[in-house]
């Protein structure tokens, strides 16, 4: 019997809320343009995580966690 999937929780520091969003980003200085790293976000932390990444020009897009694929890691 296979193990159940791990619960997806928000990546914000100290938050243990269920993740509903996948904030996808990359650092163009060290990642290939097509590479996407993922931070998971709850509804409350999504805007903060997007702003944090956008300020550094790392934010690429945000999708519902249900739309993640194996390619997203």
Helices and strands as residue ranges (DSSP letters): E 21-25, E 37-41, H 43-55, E 59-64, G 65-67, G 70-72
